[in-house]
Amino acid sequence: MLAFIGLGVIWLGVMIVRSWGDEYVAMDAMSVGDCVELDITSELFGPRLQLVGCDGSHAAEVVAVGVVPEELNADRQGAMVAVRELCSNSLAAYTGGRFGRSELEFLATFPTEEDWSPFGNDYACLAARPDGGDLEGSVRAGS
């Protein structure tokens, strides 16, 4: 399971997956530039992300992926702070700073407390609209 943080919002039990159609794979297979839809209707898995094309409307776009720095794996709270900073910087770099906070925010994903590992934890940073609306096309600079 994964936790989902977006500028003060925490969603627990989020399953991040890579999908074309109905096939889902692990979150660590997500790539920068992927566009996703959030499916909050799944009772079996909890909320999950489904990969979609970036040409049309979509809920969010992956702006960074990585592994929590090893020295922070013993401190989940410290790791959350570090990932939020990484996501904020990644969002600005990915978009070229062309969006204000009222137009675009980041969401950070990482394992829930129950699934936290002392040996390595994946995270992803997503760009999304603060009002929950869809993005139209890619938010990548130069798109």
MARDOLO-494475 format. One record per atom (N, C-alpha, C): residue in one letter; chain; atom name; x, y, z. Coordinates in steps of 0.05 Angstrom, whole numbers, plus 5000, padded with zeros to 4 digits. Example, Ala and Ser with C-alpha at 12.3 -4.5 7.8 and 13.67 -1.06 7.14 Angstrom:
(atom a,A,N,(5264,4886,5156))
(atom a,A,CA,(5246,4910,5156))
(atom a,A,C,(5264,4934,5156))
(atom s,A,N,(5257,4955,5142))
(atom s,A,CA,(5273,4979,5143))
(atom s,A,C,(5258,5001,5157))
This chain:
(atom m,A,N,(5017,4976,5000))
(atom m,A,CA,(5000,5000,5000))
(atom m,A,C,(5018,5025,5000))
(atom l,A,N,(5007,5047,4991))
(atom l,A,CA,(5022,5071,4989))
(atom l,A,C,(5007,5094,5002))
(atom a,A,N,(5021,5113,5012))
(atom a,A,CA,(5009,5138,5022))
(atom a,A,C,(5011,5158,5000))
(atom f,A,N,(4993,5177,5001))
(atom f,A,CA,(4991,5197,4980))
(atom f,A,C,(4991,5224,4994))
(atom i,A,N,(5010,5242,4989))
(atom i,A,CA,(5010,5268,5002))
(atom i,A,C,(5009,5289,4980))
(atom g,A,N,(4992,5309,4984))
(atom g,A,CA,(4991,5331,4965))
(atom g,A,C,(4987,5357,4981))
(atom l,A,N,(5007,5373,4984))
(atom l,A,CA,(5006,5398,4997))
(atom l,A,C,(4987,5397,5021))
(atom g,A,N,(4993,5380,5040))
(atom g,A,CA,(4978,5379,5065))
(atom g,A,C,(4957,5358,5065))
(atom v,A,N,(4952,5344,5043))
(atom v,A,CA,(4932,5323,5042))
(atom v,A,C,(4945,5296,5042))
(atom i,A,N,(4936,5278,5059))
(atom i,A,CA,(4947,5252,5061))
(atom i,A,C,(4925,5232,5054))
(atom w,A,N,(4930,5215,5035))
(atom w,A,CA,(4912,5193,5029))
(atom w,A,C,(4927,5167,5034))
(atom l,A,N,(4917,5150,5052))
(atom l,A,CA,(4930,5125,5059))
(atom l,A,C,(4917,5102,5043))
(atom g,A,N,(4932,5082,5038))
(atom g,A,CA,(4922,5058,5025))
(atom g,A,C,(4918,5062,4995))
(atom v,A,N,(4934,5078,4983))
(atom v,A,CA,(4932,5082,4954))
(atom v,A,C,(4950,5061,4940))
(atom m,A,N,(4939,5048,4920))
(atom m,A,CA,(4955,5030,4904))
(atom m,A,C,(4962,5043,4878))
(atom i,A,N,(4987,5048,4873))
(atom i,A,CA,(4996,5061,4849))
(atom i,A,C,(5004,5039,4830))
(atom v,A,N,(4992,5039,4806))
(atom v,A,CA,(4998,5018,4787))
(atom v,A,C,(5002,5030,4760))
(atom r,A,N,(5015,5015,4742))
(atom r,A,CA,(5018,5023,4714))
(atom r,A,C,(4999,5006,4698))
(atom s,A,N,(4983,5018,4681))
(atom s,A,CA,(4963,5003,4667))
(atom s,A,C,(4958,5014,4639))
(atom w,A,N,(4953,4996,4621))
(atom w,A,CA,(4941,5003,4595))
(atom w,A,C,(4917,4985,4594))
(atom g,A,N,(4893,4997,4594))
(atom g,A,CA,(4869,4981,4596))
(atom g,A,C,(4865,4972,4624))
(atom d,A,N,(4861,4946,4628))
(atom d,A,CA,(4856,4935,4655))
(atom d,A,C,(4880,4920,4667))
(atom e,A,N,(4903,4922,4654))
(atom e,A,CA,(4927,4908,4665))
(atom e,A,C,(4942,4927,4683))
(atom y,A,N,(4948,4918,4707))
(atom y,A,CA,(4962,4935,4726))
(atom y,A,C,(4989,4923,4733))
(atom v,A,N,(5010,4940,4736))
(atom v,A,CA,(5036,4931,4745))
(atom v,A,C,(5045,4949,4768))
(atom a,A,N,(5068,4943,4779))
(atom a,A,CA,(5077,4957,4803))
(atom a,A,C,(5082,4987,4799))
(atom m,A,N,(5079,5003,4820))
(atom m,A,CA,(5084,5031,4819))
(atom m,A,C,(5112,5038,4810))
(atom d,A,N,(5132,5021,4818))
(atom d,A,CA,(5159,5028,4811))
(atom d,A,C,(5165,5025,4782))
(atom a,A,N,(5145,5016,4766))
(atom a,A,CA,(5148,5015,4737))
(atom a,A,C,(5138,5041,4724))
(atom m,A,N,(5127,5059,4740))
(atom m,A,CA,(5118,5085,4729))
(atom m,A,C,(5142,5101,4719))
(atom s,A,N,(5138,5117,4699))
(atom s,A,CA,(5160,5133,4688))
(atom s,A,C,(5153,5163,4687))
(atom v,A,N,(5173,5179,4689))
(atom v,A,CA,(5169,5208,4687))
(atom v,A,C,(5156,5213,4660))
(atom g,A,N,(5135,5229,4660))
(atom g,A,CA,(5120,5236,4636))
(atom g,A,C,(5095,5219,4632))
(atom d,A,N,(5091,5198,4648))
(atom d,A,CA,(5066,5182,4647))
(atom d,A,C,(5043,5199,4657))
(atom c,A,N,(5020,5196,4644))
(atom c,A,CA,(4995,5210,4653))
(atom c,A,C,(4976,5188,4664))
(atom v,A,N,(4961,5196,4685))
(atom v,A,CA,(4945,5177,4699))
(atom v,A,C,(4917,5187,4706))
(atom e,A,N,(4899,5168,4710))
(atom e,A,CA,(4873,5173,4721))
(atom e,A,C,(4872,5161,4749))
(atom l,A,N,(4859,5174,4768))
(atom l,A,CA,(4856,5163,4795))
(atom l,A,C,(4829,5149,4796))
(atom d,A,N,(4829,5123,4803))
(atom d,A,CA,(4805,5108,4806))
(atom d,A,C,(4799,5105,4835))
(atom i,A,N,(4780,5121,4846))
(atom i,A,CA,(4774,5119,4875))
(atom i,A,C,(4751,5101,4880))
(atom t,A,N,(4741,5087,4860))
(atom t,A,CA,(4717,5070,4863))
(atom t,A,C,(4724,5041,4870))
(atom s,A,N,(4749,5033,4868))
(atom s,A,CA,(4757,5006,4872))
(atom s,A,C,(4756,4999,4902))
(atom e,A,N,(4738,4981,4910))
(atom e,A,CA,(4736,4973,4938))
(atom e,A,C,(4756,4952,4944))
(atom l,A,N,(4764,4936,4925))
(atom l,A,CA,(4783,4914,4929))
(atom l,A,C,(4811,4924,4935))
(atom f,A,N,(4821,4943,4919))
(atom f,A,CA,(4848,4953,4922))
(atom f,A,C,(4850,4981,4934))
(atom g,A,N,(4828,4995,4938))
(atom g,A,CA,(4829,5023,4947))
(atom g,A,C,(4835,5040,4922))
(atom p,A,N,(4839,5066,4926))
(atom p,A,CA,(4845,5083,4903))
(atom p,A,C,(4869,5073,4888))
(atom r,A,N,(4869,5076,4861))
(atom r,A,CA,(4892,5068,4845))
(atom r,A,C,(4894,5086,4821))
(atom l,A,N,(4918,5086,4809))
(atom l,A,CA,(4923,5102,4786))
(atom l,A,C,(4925,5084,4761))
(atom q,A,N,(4912,5093,4740))
(atom q,A,CA,(4912,5079,4715))
(atom q,A,C,(4926,5096,4694))
(atom l,A,N,(4945,5084,4680))
(atom l,A,CA,(4960,5098,4659))
(atom l,A,C,(4942,5105,4635))
(atom v,A,N,(4942,5130,4626))
(atom v,A,CA,(4927,5139,4603))
(atom v,A,C,(4946,5156,4586))
(atom g,A,N,(4937,5162,4562))
(atom g,A,CA,(4952,5179,4544))
(atom g,A,C,(4952,5208,4555))
(atom c,A,N,(4972,5223,4547))
(atom c,A,CA,(4975,5251,4557))
(atom c,A,C,(4961,5271,4538))
(atom d,A,N,(4953,5261,4514))
(atom d,A,CA,(4941,5280,4495))
(atom d,A,C,(4915,5292,4504))
(atom g,A,N,(4899,5276,4517))
(atom g,A,CA,(4873,5285,4526))
(atom g,A,C,(4873,5293,4556))
(atom s,A,N,(4849,5292,4568))
(atom s,A,CA,(4847,5300,4596))
(atom s,A,C,(4856,5276,4614))
(atom h,A,N,(4867,5283,4637))
(atom h,A,CA,(4877,5263,4656))
(atom h,A,C,(4879,5276,4683))
(atom a,A,N,(4880,5260,4704))
(atom a,A,CA,(4880,5270,4731))
(atom a,A,C,(4907,5281,4740))
(atom a,A,N,(4929,5268,4731))
(atom a,A,CA,(4956,5275,4741))
(atom a,A,C,(4977,5266,4721))
(atom e,A,N,(5001,5277,4725))
(atom e,A,CA,(5024,5270,4708))
(atom e,A,C,(5048,5265,4726))
(atom v,A,N,(5063,5243,4720))
(atom v,A,CA,(5086,5236,4736))
(atom v,A,C,(5109,5255,4729))
(atom v,A,N,(5119,5269,4750))
(atom v,A,CA,(5141,5288,4745))
(atom v,A,C,(5168,5278,4757))
(atom a,A,N,(5167,5258,4773))
(atom a,A,CA,(5192,5246,4785))
(atom a,A,C,(5185,5219,4797))
(atom v,A,N,(5205,5201,4796))
(atom v,A,CA,(5203,5176,4810))
(atom v,A,C,(5231,5170,4822))
(atom g,A,N,(5231,5155,4843))
(atom g,A,CA,(5257,5149,4856))
(atom g,A,C,(5254,5131,4880))
(atom v,A,N,(5276,5128,4893))
(atom v,A,CA,(5277,5112,4918))
(atom v,A,C,(5286,5131,4940))
(atom v,A,N,(5272,5130,4963))
(atom v,A,CA,(5279,5147,4986))
(atom v,A,C,(5308,5143,4992))
(atom p,A,N,(5323,5164,4997))
(atom p,A,CA,(5352,5161,5003))
(atom p,A,C,(5356,5142,5027))
(atom e,A,N,(5375,5125,5024))
(atom e,A,CA,(5380,5103,5044))
(atom e,A,C,(5382,5114,5073))
(atom e,A,N,(5395,5137,5076))
(atom e,A,CA,(5398,5147,5103))
(atom e,A,C,(5372,5156,5116))
(atom l,A,N,(5351,5158,5101))
(atom l,A,CA,(5325,5167,5112))
(atom l,A,C,(5306,5144,5116))
(atom n,A,N,(5313,5119,5108))
(atom n,A,CA,(5295,5097,5112))
(atom n,A,C,(5288,5091,5141))
(atom a,A,N,(5305,5098,5159))
(atom a,A,CA,(5300,5094,5188))
(atom a,A,C,(5281,5115,5199))
(atom d,A,N,(5277,5137,5185))
(atom d,A,CA,(5261,5159,5194))
(atom d,A,C,(5239,5166,5174))
(atom r,A,N,(5216,5153,5177))
(atom r,A,CA,(5195,5157,5157))
(atom r,A,C,(5186,5186,5156))
(atom q,A,N,(5183,5199,5178))
(atom q,A,CA,(5175,5227,5178))
(atom q,A,C,(5195,5245,5164))
(atom g,A,N,(5221,5240,5169))
(atom g,A,CA,(5242,5255,5155))
(atom g,A,C,(5241,5249,5125))
(atom a,A,N,(5236,5224,5118))
(atom a,A,CA,(5234,5217,5090))
(atom a,A,C,(5211,5231,5076))
(atom m,A,N,(5188,5233,5090))
(atom m,A,CA,(5165,5247,5079))
(atom m,A,C,(5172,5276,5073))
(atom v,A,N,(5186,5289,5092))
(atom v,A,CA,(5194,5317,5087))
(atom v,A,C,(5213,5319,5063))
(atom a,A,N,(5232,5301,5062))
(atom a,A,CA,(5251,5302,5040))
(atom a,A,C,(5238,5297,5013))
(atom v,A,N,(5219,5278,5012))
(atom v,A,CA,(5205,5272,4987))
(atom v,A,C,(5187,5295,4979))
(atom r,A,N,(5175,5308,4998))
(atom r,A,CA,(5159,5332,4991))
(atom r,A,C,(5176,5354,4978))
(atom e,A,N,(5200,5358,4989))
(atom e,A,CA,(5218,5378,4977))
(atom e,A,C,(5227,5369,4949))
(atom l,A,N,(5234,5343,4946))
(atom l,A,CA,(5241,5333,4920))
(atom l,A,C,(5219,5337,4900))
(atom c,A,N,(5194,5331,4909))
(atom c,A,CA,(5171,5334,4891))
(atom c,A,C,(5166,5363,4883))
(atom s,A,N,(5169,5381,4902))
(atom s,A,CA,(5165,5409,4896))
(atom s,A,C,(5185,5419,4876))
(atom n,A,N,(5210,5412,4880))
(atom n,A,CA,(5231,5419,4861))
(atom n,A,C,(5227,5406,4834))
(atom s,A,N,(5219,5380,4834))
(atom s,A,CA,(5215,5366,4809))
(atom s,A,C,(5192,5378,4793))
(atom l,A,N,(5171,5386,4807))
(atom l,A,CA,(5148,5398,4793))
(atom l,A,C,(5156,5424,4779))
(atom a,A,N,(5171,5441,4793))
(atom a,A,CA,(5181,5466,4781))
(atom a,A,C,(5199,5461,4757))
(atom a,A,N,(5217,5441,4760))
(atom a,A,CA,(5235,5435,4738))
(atom a,A,C,(5220,5423,4714))
(atom y,A,N,(5202,5405,4719))
(atom y,A,CA,(5187,5391,4698))
(atom y,A,C,(5169,5410,4682))
(atom t,A,N,(5157,5429,4696))
(atom t,A,CA,(5138,5447,4683))
(atom t,A,C,(5152,5473,4674))
(atom g,A,N,(5177,5476,4681))
(atom g,A,CA,(5191,5501,4674))
(atom g,A,C,(5181,5525,4690))
(atom g,A,N,(5168,5519,4713))
(atom g,A,CA,(5157,5540,4730))
(atom g,A,C,(5135,5557,4718))
(atom r,A,N,(5121,5546,4697))
(atom r,A,CA,(5101,5561,4683))
(atom r,A,C,(5073,5560,4696))
(atom f,A,N,(5071,5546,4719))
(atom f,A,CA,(5045,5545,4733))
(atom f,A,C,(5048,5556,4761))
(atom g,A,N,(5029,5570,4771))
(atom g,A,CA,(5028,5579,4799))
(atom g,A,C,(5016,5558,4816))
(atom r,A,N,(5018,5561,4843))
(atom r,A,CA,(5007,5542,4862))
(atom r,A,C,(4977,5539,4859))
(atom s,A,N,(4963,5560,4850))
(atom s,A,CA,(4934,5558,4847))
(atom s,A,C,(4927,5542,4822))
(atom e,A,N,(4946,5538,4804))
(atom e,A,CA,(4941,5523,4779))
(atom e,A,C,(4949,5494,4780))
(atom l,A,N,(4971,5488,4795))
(atom l,A,CA,(4982,5462,4795))
(atom l,A,C,(4996,5457,4822))
(atom e,A,N,(4993,5432,4832))
(atom e,A,CA,(5006,5424,4857))
(atom e,A,C,(5019,5397,4853))
(atom f,A,N,(5035,5388,4872))
(atom f,A,CA,(5046,5362,4870))
(atom f,A,C,(5032,5343,4890))
(atom l,A,N,(5031,5318,4883))
(atom l,A,CA,(5023,5297,4900))
(atom l,A,C,(5047,5278,4903))
(atom a,A,N,(5053,5270,4927))
(atom a,A,CA,(5076,5251,4931))
(atom a,A,C,(5065,5225,4941))
(atom t,A,N,(5076,5203,4930))
(atom t,A,CA,(5068,5176,4938))
(atom t,A,C,(5091,5162,4950))
(atom f,A,N,(5086,5145,4970))
(atom f,A,CA,(5106,5128,4982))
(atom f,A,C,(5091,5108,5000))
(atom p,A,N,(5105,5087,5009))
(atom p,A,CA,(5091,5066,5025))
(atom p,A,C,(5078,5076,5050))
(atom t,A,N,(5056,5063,5058))
(atom t,A,CA,(5043,5070,5083))
(atom t,A,C,(5061,5061,5106))
(atom e,A,N,(5055,5069,5130))
(atom e,A,CA,(5071,5062,5154))
(atom e,A,C,(5073,5032,5157))
(atom e,A,N,(5052,5017,5151))
(atom e,A,CA,(5052,4988,5154))
(atom e,A,C,(5071,4975,5134))
(atom d,A,N,(5074,4987,5110))
(atom d,A,CA,(5090,4975,5089))
(atom d,A,C,(5118,4988,5087))
(atom w,A,N,(5124,5006,5105))
(atom w,A,CA,(5150,5020,5104))
(atom w,A,C,(5173,5000,5109))
(atom s,A,N,(5193,5001,5093))
(atom s,A,CA,(5216,4983,5095))
(atom s,A,C,(5241,4998,5103))
(atom p,A,N,(5258,4986,5120))
(atom p,A,CA,(5283,4999,5127))
(atom p,A,C,(5304,4996,5105))
(atom f,A,N,(5297,4983,5083))
(atom f,A,CA,(5317,4976,5062))
(atom f,A,C,(5312,4990,5035))
(atom g,A,N,(5291,5004,5031))
(atom g,A,CA,(5286,5018,5006))
(atom g,A,C,(5257,5022,5002))
(atom n,A,N,(5249,5047,4995))
(atom n,A,CA,(5221,5054,4991))
(atom n,A,C,(5219,5072,4967))
(atom d,A,N,(5202,5063,4948))
(atom d,A,CA,(5198,5078,4923))
(atom d,A,C,(5180,5102,4929))
(atom y,A,N,(5184,5123,4914))
(atom y,A,CA,(5165,5146,4915))
(atom y,A,C,(5160,5155,4886))
(atom a,A,N,(5138,5169,4883))
(atom a,A,CA,(5132,5182,4857))
(atom a,A,C,(5120,5210,4863))
(atom c,A,N,(5126,5229,4846))
(atom c,A,CA,(5115,5256,4848))
(atom c,A,C,(5097,5260,4824))
(atom l,A,N,(5073,5270,4829))
(atom l,A,CA,(5053,5274,4808))
(atom l,A,C,(5045,5304,4808))
(atom a,A,N,(5041,5314,4784))
(atom a,A,CA,(5029,5341,4781))
(atom a,A,C,(4999,5338,4778))
(atom a,A,N,(4984,5354,4792))
(atom a,A,CA,(4955,5353,4791))
(atom a,A,C,(4943,5381,4796))
(atom r,A,N,(4918,5384,4789))
(atom r,A,CA,(4905,5410,4795))
(atom r,A,C,(4895,5410,4824))
(atom p,A,N,(4899,5432,4838))
(atom p,A,CA,(4890,5433,4866))
(atom p,A,C,(4860,5429,4870))
(atom d,A,N,(4845,5436,4850))
(atom d,A,CA,(4816,5433,4853))
(atom d,A,C,(4806,5406,4845))
(atom g,A,N,(4824,5388,4838))
(atom g,A,CA,(4817,5361,4831))
(atom g,A,C,(4808,5357,4802))
(atom g,A,N,(4807,5379,4787))
(atom g,A,CA,(4799,5377,4759))
(atom g,A,C,(4820,5364,4742))
(atom d,A,N,(4813,5358,4717))
(atom d,A,CA,(4831,5344,4699))
(atom d,A,C,(4851,5364,4686))
(atom l,A,N,(4875,5353,4680))
(atom l,A,CA,(4894,5367,4664))
(atom l,A,C,(4888,5362,4635))
(atom e,A,N,(4893,5381,4618))
(atom e,A,CA,(4889,5378,4589))
(atom e,A,C,(4916,5378,4575))
(atom g,A,N,(4924,5355,4565))
(atom g,A,CA,(4951,5353,4552))
(atom g,A,C,(4973,5352,4573))
(atom s,A,N,(4997,5350,4564))
(atom s,A,CA,(5020,5348,4583))
(atom s,A,C,(5026,5375,4595))
(atom v,A,N,(5036,5375,4620))
(atom v,A,CA,(5045,5399,4634))
(atom v,A,C,(5075,5402,4632))
(atom r,A,N,(5089,5384,4618))
(atom r,A,CA,(5118,5385,4615))
(atom r,A,C,(5126,5411,4599))
(atom a,A,N,(5147,5424,4609))
(atom a,A,CA,(5157,5448,4595))
(atom a,A,C,(5163,5441,4566))
(atom g,A,N,(5154,5459,4548))
(atom g,A,CA,(5159,5455,4520))
(atom g,A,C,(5139,5438,4506))
(atom s,A,N,(5118,5429,4520))
(atom s,A,CA,(5097,5412,4508))
(atom s,A,C,(5076,5429,4495))
